[in-house]
Amino acid sequence: MESMTDYGQSRKNVAIRFIYALFFLVVFELVQIVLQVTVLFQYVYLMITKKRSEPVIEFSNKLATYAYKIIRYITLNERNRPFPFNPLPEAMEEREEDDRTV
């Protein structure tokens, strides 16, 4: 049976990665709060103006991508640490071009 060091992992590296994962779990909770506020703002804005706020849509799309990157990192599916250790990711998908609100 091969040991973890055969794969280039030492207990020290795993412990450091675990500490980063704990940090990003806290960051992820903050991202969730920001996302909730963004959603509430977008719906209030939509109710008042009857149109969507484009800057908020762009921000929330990037925020969703950032949350996805955090999840991939803490679940050991990605090696690169998310922001602030690397640049903010660009949005993975463009939003749907639809004028309907529902």
Buried (B, 14 or more C-beta within 10 A) or exposed (E): EEEEEEEEEEEEEEEEBEEBBEEBEEBBEEBEEBBEEBEEEBEEBBEEEEEBBEEBBEBBBBBBBBBBBBBBBBEEEBEEBBEEEEEEBEBEEEEEEEEEEE
